[in-house]
Amino acid sequence: MVHPGRTWWHRGVPYSPAELFWDGAVHLVGLALTIGIGAVLVALVGFGTDPSDLPMICVYVGSLAITLGVSMAFNLAPVNTAKRVLARLDQAGIFLLIAGTYTPVLAALNGTTLGNLMLVAVWATALVGIALKLLVPDRFGRLALLLYLGLGWSGIIVFQTLASTLPNSTLWLLVAGGVAYSSGIIFHLWERLYFHNVLWHCFVVAGAGLHLWAILDGVLLRAF
């Protein structure tokens, strides 16, 4: 993933082979976690707990797999026209992932008016962000960053409702994942630091792993 308005260079030079190697390795770990735990989630929901929740789980797992896959393709691709297209998709993918993650979480509110309104608002905002990143990727960089953070933490609005619905373990795993994602931004912006992009993606994978764990925890405890 890239920061809005930034390039795939830092310190005035392209990333070193070592940085690219470890960046690819981190992405592979993330994809392996997504495929492995995602398959378990789909199986548990589809054949066990509640098949009606399967679409929500598929949206979440699919958005995470797509986002990590595009991010890996972008970060490892040589500098050419295709990389510029992938850069747009990479930035747009962050909005997709945020909305995809909220989908099963808000669905746990069992169709309440608040949950439905929140889900519509999250996806509407995400679609606006996706459109901005695809159509005008070099503009509104700061606005996009604010949208990323604001959308990511918008769950605070329904925190009390979620706290009374989800198991404590599920809720705090979701919060921990959000903290991991947000903390990683520090390294992403620290472009003079060697391996800053690798460290950023380590936090991304950590956040993704915590959220996968949260959804799995909720499924096992029948919260979703």
Secondary structure, DSSP 8 states (H G I E B T S, - for coil): ---TT--SEETTEE--HHHHHHHHHHHHHHHHHHHHHHHHHHHHHHHTS-GGGHHHHHHHHHHHHHHHHHHHHHHHS-SSHHHHHHHHHHHHHHHHHHHHHHHHHHHTTTT-HHHHHHHHHHHHHHHHHHHHHHH-TTS-HHHHHHHHHHHHTGGGGGHHHHHTTS-HHHHHHHHHHHHHHHHHHHHHH-TTSTTHHHHHHHHHHHHHHHHHHHHHHHHHTT--
